[in-house]
Every structure is written in C-alpha cells, then in structure tokens.
Amino acid sequence: MQDFVNWAKTNQIVVGPGRGSAAGSIVAYLSGITNIDPLRYELLFERFLNPERVSMPDIDLDFADTRRDEVIRYVESKYGKEHVAQIITFGTMAARAAIRDVGRALGLAYGFCDMVAKLIPLFSSLEEALAAVPELKQLYSSDADATRLLDGARKLEGVVRHTSTHACAVVITKEPLQYYTPIQYSSSSDTDIVTQYSQEPIERLGLLKMDFLGLKNLTIIEQTLELIQKTTDQTITIDQLPLDDKKTYRLLQAGQTTGIFQLESSGMKRYLRELKPTEFDDIIAMVALYRPGPMERIPDYIAGKHKQRQVTYLLPQLQPILEKTYGILVYQEQVMALVRDVAGFTAGEGYLLIKAVAKKVKHLLDKQKEKFIDGCMANHVSTQIAEKLWEFIEPFARYGFNKSHSTGYALIAYQTAYLKAHYPAQFMASLLTSDRDDSDRIAIEVQEASSLGIAVLPPDVNESYSTFTVVRESLPNQPRIRFGLAAIKNVGQNLVTAIITERKAHGPFRDNEDFLRRIHHHDLNKKSLESLIMSGACHRLGDPATLLANLEVLLQFNRQAQQDRSSGQTSLFMTATMTAPKLHLLA
C-alpha cells in the first residue's frame, strides 16, 4: 500500500490524508500512507485493529477522481494484471422495475404498467405495497391484467437483473485470480477484469481487498495547485500547509465556504459563523457533529467554546476525555476511552460496545449495559452515576462519528479553505471546472466568485483554455476567469486543442483574418465557427453581428488560406513585393 501511495504522490496525484479508522494507525502515518499524526489528535489504534475484532481491517484511500484509474493501472503493472481485479456487484430487481419488466414481456400497455408501478411506494416490496395501498389491492383483485402483472413481478422481485463494477473495491491476490475466484470482463469494458464473486464472498475467502476511492474535491485541489504554478510560478505542497493560518480561519468564520469540502451547506455556514473556529480541532468537531443526531449538540459545543455555559463533569475521570469538546460526546473514540477509564473495559471491548449499540439488538445491549454497570461499581462508581452515564452513552453510540475519519475529512476541508483564502481565483476556476456540466452549480459559483471580486467572463480565443482558467495577466489586482472553449456547444476538443496550440506557438490572434489564416482544422466548419462567434469567444476579433452575417465568406477565406498554405503560396504572398489576399466582409 505504501508503494502505490508513494507512486501516486510522485506522479502528482493528490492522495487523501486518511479515511476511516486507518488514520488511527501510527505505522500508516510513519510509512506515508496517511498524513495525520494519531498521537497529536488522540486517535485510537484499537478503533482500527484490536484483538476482539473478527473482521479484517481495511485501509480506504481517496485519490483525485480523474486519476484514480491511473493508480489501479499502476497496481496491475506492479503485481501483474492476472493478480489484480475490481469486484463485481449484482443489481437486483426492485418492485417497480419488476412491474415494468414483466409488463413489457407480457405486452401490456406502457401507460398501464407505469400506473401500477407508481402505486408502489418507494423502497417498498410488492407484498408490503399490496398490504398497505388499497388502490393496488383493489386493482389486483378486480383486473385480470393487473393480477397477471403482479403475480409475475412477485416471482421476479429480488432476482439479479444486471451486473456492474464496485465503485471502489479492488482485490489483489498472491496467486493468479483464477486460483481463488472466477473472473470476467466488466459490463462496461472489454479490457477491465472483475471477479465473479461479490465483496462478501471475497472477504470470506480471506483475500486482500482495498478501496480505491475517487474524490472530486481532491481533483479540485490538484487542478488548483496546477493553476497556481502556471499563473504565479509558485509550487505549493498541499501536505505541508500550516494548520494555524489566520486568513483561512477568517474565511471559515465568515461562512464563505461555498466549494469547501464538507462545510458548504447553508446550515453549516450558519453554525460556522456562530462558532467562529480558531483551531483545527473545531473543524474536526463540526465535521463529526453536522449530521442527523449529533447536530442537536452543536449549540452546546458553540456555547462551550465561547464560555456561555458552564462545563461540568459527572466524574473527574471524564474531564481529560471531554474537555476538548466542552463536556459533550462527539466521537466514538471518546466513548471507548470513557468505558475504559470508568468501567475498566479494554479498548477492544469498547469497540465491541459501539458496534453492539449501533446494531440495536436488545439482548446485546442488555449484556453490554450489565457489563458496564458492573465495571463502574468495581471502580467505585455509584450505580446512580453509572446509570446516568449509560443513558449518556447509549443514544450517542448509535450515531457517534469516528474521529479518525472526521480528522481526515477535516484536513481536506481545511486544505480547500486555505486554497480559497490565499488563491481564490485559481480555486474558483478549478471548482467551476469540476461542476462544468451542472448549470445550477455554475450559477452559484459564478456568484460566489463575484462576491470575492473575481470576474467570470465568456470564452475568448485569445485567453481561454479548454476548461475554466485564470488569466495570468489579470493577477493580482483584477483577477478574471475565462470560461473554457470546450464548454462551447459544437466546438469539439480537437478544434479547441488546435486553437490553443497555435496561440501558444505564435501568439494571440490579431483579428478574424489572422485567426482564419492560422487555424487549419477540419472541425472548423459552419456550426463550430458560428458557435465560437455566438459564445463571445471571437468578440475581440471583430463585431459579432458582422461576423455572423458573413459566415460563408469567413469559411471560404479559411478554405482558401488552407489551400494556399498546402500549395506553398503563403511564402510567395509574404515576399516583399506581394501580400496575402485580404478578407472583405459585408457590413
């Protein structure tokens, strides 16, 4: 694992700082797999691995989502393609899908099948729907077609309908894959290999499964770093950012977190403005608290930070466990520490308690409660206080969050906030690129850029690149971002590449005539040229209305320029005594 993480970093692929309980491992930290010091943040190794844990621990890794496949290809080349595969998943037929598929097979009218399917509540089985929906029950008993349809669908409900590839799971084997599992090509590719066993059988076989996750926010970080280097000649090492940067915390305190990982919802913005975070631990806590259940404790956390309420502890042993979170339980690791220090549990037994509470199985809960009360009494804690502590623990453990995971995601949140605070134009350009196919998000982000004093302008053949980019000459006083040329409808990537390559080689285009002489590409046709003009990309080359009125003239001139260039006449035209033909447009 250290090998392919280091390979990714060496190849400028941004790797997440740590995900899940693996961040509690100091070996993972020292070997560079994670980037979080578990001692500094009081993360428990036993949350990752302990003697009571029966399942294999795993280390989940986040990579920039546009380059995740590169890491998988490297692993294949390192260990052999016959030893590495992604894992299959099976999609089963839900109630509504079963109705539509059976109806199609029976030749029933689409409208009828659709009507029946919509009577079934989402996430309900056919049996549940027939019992709960009177209209469906009546239809089933009175309509022969409905009876046939529903009877057929009941037989197929839950049957495997299709296969796909697990979003992140990869298996690596010592012997060739066929020694352990049948394999096949994935449903979406004739080159990618997947196992024919799904994840659970693979784990029961004891095979090494790793999760290679693609995270969009890491791609945003990667692209921001590239833009910073291109526009300022600065090289930023994302893993070495100071975690006490005042400008970053001012941005968080103002709630200017559009585009910031985990922190951009309206509710989170409101709480950040109230909290006014001043240290990294505040971000860790907010990532853990802002979710159903613990969210109700956010006002207590904020009041504790600002000394607006008195923090008290039922027992002195609880102060070192809870003082950083102002007397409230925020993390699963705090529960594990509490039952260890108060009731004498081992860290592994604390992990089992969390799992038992999360499962909500009564006999398991009763067993854990009895063990906890007995442990408290053995440590001279009264039954009354032990009962109060259990009332404190039980509801929390159902929704409590893993601090190791929260710390990893808080670090990504901080990194994105740092980049936005110090390099807002580059960050916003990368954010816009990541959401280029979502017009609603683009509108929000253009407004956010404007609030930061950054102009987001239409594409321009002299300033735009393929995606959103920062115009270097506009920095630092009047930063502007240009829409990418690839965002223009009917303008393909090949033509975009030709325009950018020519501009880089011979400088900006002086006017429309210069542009048409220099761009020789078969994709420059009526549709693409019209789209370039209408998007505003040629606004500095000539009046758009005039250019649109002379499309055929422009295209003829471009074709003639290509012919002249091919026949070698361009050099003749450029002699001292002759000039190239001029472009004459109708007004």
N, C-alpha and C positions, 0 to 999 in steps of 0.2 A: 504494500500500500504506500509506504514511504516513497518507493521508486516512482510510481506513476504520478503521485502528487508533486514530487520534485520535478519530474519531466514536464508536467503542465506549467508549473511556475517558471521553469527555464524557457518555455516557449510562449511566455507572456499570456497564458490563460489564467484568468483570475479564479482562484480557488477560495471557497468559503472558509472562514476562520474555524469552524467547528459546528456540528449539528448533532442534536440529541445528546445522550448520556456520555458519548465518547469524549466530549470536552472535559470530563472529569478525570481523564487518564493523563498522568504526568509523563508517561512514556510516549503517548501520542503527541504531547506538546513538545517534548525534547527532541523527538525524531522529525518534527516539522509537519506531521500530519494535520495537527490542529494548531491554531495560533492564539490559544487562550491559556493563560497560566492558571491551573486549577487551584494552586495554593493561594494566589492573590485574591481569587474570587470565592474561596471556600466551597469549591465543588467537591462532591464526594465520589471517590473511585467506586465505591460499592453500589452507586446508582447505575454504574456501567457493568460491573462484574463483581460477583460475590459468591461464596460457597453455596448459598441457598438458591441461586438462580439456576433453573434447569435448562432454559433455552440458551442457545449460543448468542453471545453479544454480537452486535454488528456496528460497523462504523459507516455512517451515511455521509457522503461527501457532496457538496454543492460545487458545480462548475458553471462558468458563463454558458448560458443555454445554447448559444450559437456555435459553441466549440466543444460541447460535451462529446459528440461523436468522434472528435479527434482523439480524445483520451481513450475511448473504447478501442479505436483502431490501433493506438499505441500498445494497449494491453494485449490485443490479438497478436501484434507483431513480436512482442516480447516473449509471450508464453506459448504462442502457436495458435493459429485460428481453430485448430481441432480441439483446443483446450478451453476456449472462451465462447460463451454464448449468452444472449439475453434470454429471458424467461417468458414463456407463453402465458397468456391469460385467456380465460374462456368467458365469453359473453353469453348469458342465458336469456331466455325469452321471458320477459315480464308480461303481466296480464294484458296490457293494452296492445303490445306488439303481437302477442299470441292471437288476439282477436283479429287484427288486421291481416296477419299472415294466413290464418285459417280462412278468413273471408275471401281473400284473393284466390286461394286454392279451390274453394267451393264455387267460385264465380259469382259471388254475391255483389250487389252494387256497392261501390266505394262509399257513397253517402250513408248507406245503411250501416256498414261496418264502422264507419267513423262515428256515427251517432252512438252506437253501442259502446265503442271504446271510450268515448268521453263520459259515459255514465259511471265508469270505474274510477274511484278516487285515486289520485297519485299515490304510489307506494303501497297500494292495497292488492291483495291476492284476489283471484276470481271468487273463491269461497267467501272471503270477507265482504267483497262487494255485493254478492248475491244475498248475504245476510243483512247488510246494512242499507242497501239502496232499494227502496220499494219499487221504483220505476223499472229497474233492471230485473227484479224478481218477477214482476208482473209480465214483462216482455218475454222472459224465459218460459213462463207457464202458458202464454197465450199465442205465441208466434212460432210456427214450426221452423222458420229460417233462423230465428234467434236461438231456438233450442239446439239445432244442429251446430250453429256457430259456437255457442258457449260450451257445449259438450266437447267439441273438437279442441277448443282452446284450453280447456281444463286438462286435457291429456298432454298438451304440448308445453304448458306453462312450466318454466324452470328448466326446460331442455336446452342444451347448449345450441346456440344459434350461429355463433361465429367465433373465430379466434383473433387475438391481437397480441401485441407485444407489451409486456410490463413497462410502465413509464420509466423505471429506473433500475430494476434489478438485473444484475449480471452475475453469472456463475463462472468460477474459474476452477478447473479440475487438474489433479495431478496426472491421471491417465487420460487418454482421449475421451471426449464426451460420451461416445457410444458405449464405453465401458459401464457408465452409470445410468444413462438416460437416452431414450430415442430422441432424435433431433429432426428438424425440418427447416425449410426456408420460411421466413416470416410472411404473413399475409400481404404485407405491403412492399416486399422486396424479393428479388430472386438472387440476392447476394448475402443478405443478413441471415445468420443462423439463430434459431431459437430452440430451446428444449421443448419436448412434447409433454414433460411433466410441469405442472404449475408450481408456484412458490412453496406451498406447504409440503408436497412430497419431496421437493428438492432439499428443504431444510431437514426433513425426517431422515433423508439419506446421509445427512451429515456433511453435505457439500458446502464449500465456501461460497457464500452469496454476499455480494457487495452492492450497495445502492449508489449509482452514479446519477445524481440529480442535476437537472439544468435549471438555473435560477436566473430569471430575466434581469434582476437587479445587479447581478454580478456582470452581466453583459453591459449594462449601463455604466458601471464603474470602469470596465475595461475600455469602452469607447470614450469615456470622459478622459481617462489617462492619455489615450492616443491623441485626442484633440488638444489637451494641454501641451503635450510635447510638440505638436505641429504648429500651434499658434503662439506659444511662449518660449519654446526650446527648453522648458523645464521637464525634468523626469521625476515623477512622484512615485515613491514606493508605498503602496497602499497599506502594507502590513506594519509600517513604521510611523504612522500618524500619531502625534501627541494626543492623548485622551483627555487633556485638560484645556483644550483650545477655547478661549473665551468667545471668539466670533461664532463658533459652532453652537455654543450654548445660548448665545443671544438669539440665533435663528430659531432654535428649539423653543426658547421662552416666548418668542413672538408667535409661535404656532405656524411659521412659514414652512410647513412640511409637505406641501404638495410634491409628490415624487420621491419622498423619503420612505425607505423600506419600513414597513410595519407601523409607521407613525402618521399616515396621511389622511385617515378618516376624519370627518368633521368632529366626532366625539373625542377622538384622541387629541386633535388640535385644541379643543376647549380645555381638556384636562392638562395639557402641556402648558397652556397659558396660566392656568391656576397653580400648577406645581412649580413652574419656573425652575427646571432642572439645572443643577450646578455641577453634577458629577456623574460619572459613567454608571454608578450604581442606580441612579434614578432612572436611567433609560432601561436597564435590566429589569427593574421592578415594573415599569409601565408596560413593557412587552409581555410580562407574565400576568399582570393584573387586567389588562384590557381584553377580556374575553368573558363570555357568559359565566356567571357565578361569582368569580373573584372581583368583577367590575364594581360590585357594590361596596368593596372595601377601599376603592380609590380615594374617596373623600377623606377617610380616616388616615390614609397614607399621607395625603397632602396636608391635612391639619397637623399631623405629627411632625412633618418636615418643617412647617412654619411655626411650630411650638404653640399651636392654637388649641391643643388638647394635652392633657397630662397623660403621659405614657406610664402604665402600671403593669406589673407582672405578678401572676399568681404565685410564682416561686422564684427565688433568686437565681436558680439554675437556668431560668428561661431568658434572663437578660442578655447574655452573650449570644444566644441563638436569634433573638428577635429585635435587638436594639437597632440594627441597621435598617430594619423595615418598620421602625417606630411601633413595636409591640404587636404587629399583626402577622399572621402566617401568610406568606406569599409563595413559597417554593416547597416542592416535595422534599427537598433536602433538609429543610427546616423541621419537617415532621420526623424524618429519620433521625435527626440529631436530638429532637425532643424526646422521643421514646427511648433513645439510647441513654440520655443523661438522667431522665426522670424514672424510667421503668426498667432500666438495665438491659434493654434489647441490644443485640448486636446490630451493626449496620445492615447486614444481610436480612435479619429479621424485620428491621424497619422497612426494608424494600418490599418484603412479603406482605407487611401490613398495608402498605399503599396499594399494592395490587389487589389484595382482598377487598378493601373498601371500594375500589374502583369497579369491581365486578358486582357489588351489591348483592352478594349471595348471603342470606341470613345466617346460616349455620357457620359460615366462615367469619362473618362479622362478630357473631356472638363469641366465637372461640378467641378472636383477636382481642375483643374487649375484655374478656376474662383474664387473658394473659397480661394485658396492660394494667388492669386494676391490681392484680396480684403483684406485678413488678413494682408498681408505685408503693404499695404497702410494704413490700420488702425493703424499699428505700426510705421508709419512714415518712411517706406522703399520705395524708389522711384520705379516707375513702371519698369524702365530700369533694376535695380538690381533685382527686383522680377522676371522679365522675364529671366534674366541670371541664377538665382537660379533654376527656373523651368527647364530650359534646362540642368542644372546640375543634378537635381533630377530625371526627367522622365526616361532617359535611365538606370540610376543606379538602380532604384527601380524594374526594370524588372528582374535583375539578382542579386541584392544585397543579401547578406547572413545574416542569423540570427546569431547574435553574441553569444547568449546563446548556440546554437548548436556548433558553432565554438569553443567556450571555452571548452565545454565538450570533443570534439574530440581532441583539442589541448592538453588537460590534458592526455588523453590516449597516444597521440604521445610522450609527454614528459616522461611519465612513461616507455614506451618501450625503449626510448632513454637512460634513466637513467640506466635501467637494462642492456642494451647492453654495456654502457660505463663502468659500475662497475663490471658486472658479464658476460663478453662476452661469455664464454664457455657455461654457463648454458642457456643464452638467445638463442644462436645459436642452441643448442641441441633441445630446445623447438620449435624453428622456423622450423628446419628440420623435426621434428615430425609432425608439423601441415601440412606440404606440402609433406608428405611421398609418396603420390600417384601421385605426379606431378614431373616427371623425369626432366623436363626443369628447374623447380624451384630448385630442389635439386642440380643440377649442378651449378646454380648461387650462391646458399647459401654455397656450399662447397668451392667455390672460395672465397666468402666473408670471410668465417672462416679462410681460409689460409692466407688472407691478414691481419687478426688480430692475426696471429701467432698460430692458433689453428689447430691441425691435425685432420682430419676426416678420421677415419680408418675403414676397413671392420669389420664385426661382429666377435665376439670372445666368445666362450662358457664360458670363464673364466672372461670376463669383461662386456659383453653386457647384457642389459636387454631387455624387449620386444620392446621398442621404442628407439630412439636415446638417448644416455645418456652420461654424463661426467664421466670419470674415476677419482674417487676421489683422487687416489694416484698420479695422474699427476699434480695436482694443487699445488702451483700456477704458477710454473715456465715454465712447458712444457705441457700445457693443451691439452688433446686429447678427442675427441668424438668418440664413437663407434656406428656404425650402429646397429639398433635393430635386434634381432633374428627373430622377427615377419616379418621383411622385406624379409626374405629368402623364395623364392618360394618353395612350397611343404612342408614347415615346419609350421604346424598349431599351434594355440595359446595354445592348451593343452600340446603339447610337449615343447613349449617354457616355459610354466609355470613349468613343471616338471623339466627342466634343472635349471632354476633359483632357485626353491625351494630347490633342492638338493645341489646346490652350496652354498646357504645361510646357510643351515643346517650343512654341513660337509666340507666346504672349497672348494678351487679351485680343478679342475681336474688335476692330476699329469701327466697323459699321456692317450693315447687312451684306454689302457686296463682298467685304473681306471674309465674312462668315461663310458665304456661299462658295467662294473660291477655295477655301481651305478645308471644308468638311466634305469629304468624298466617301459616302457610305450609302449602301443600297437601302438602308432603313430610313434615309431622309427622303420622305415622299410627301404627298399632299396631306395625308392625315397627321403625320408627325410634325411637319412644319407648321400646319395650322394650329396644332395643339401647343407647340412652343410659343407661337405668337400670342394666342389667346390667354395663355397662362401668365403672360407678362415677362417671360424669360428673355424676350428679344427687345424689351422696351427701350433699351439704350442704343439699339442698333438702327432704330427708325420708328416712325409713327405706326402704331399697331393697325389702325384702320387702313392706312395706305398699304401696308404690307399684306393685309388680308385681301384687299381688293386686287392685288397683283400676284396672287399665289402662283398662277400658271407661268407668269413672267419670271418669277423667282426660281421656280423649278427648272424652267428651260435654261436660265442662266447657269444654274448649278450643273445641269447635264452638259452644257457646252464647256463649262470650265473643266469638268472631268474628262471630256473628250480631248480638249486641248492639252491637258496635262498628260494624258495617255499617249498622245501623238508627239509629245515633246515640243509643242508650240509655245508652252508657257515661257521657256527660256528665250525664245525668239522675241516674244512680246515684251520681255523685260530688258531688251537691249536699249542702248542709249537713244536710238532713233525711233523706237516703236513702243507703244504702250498697249496694255491689255484692253480688250473691249470693256466699255463701261455699261453699267446696269441702268436702264432708263425705266422709271416707274411712272405709271399714270397717276395723276393727282386725284 
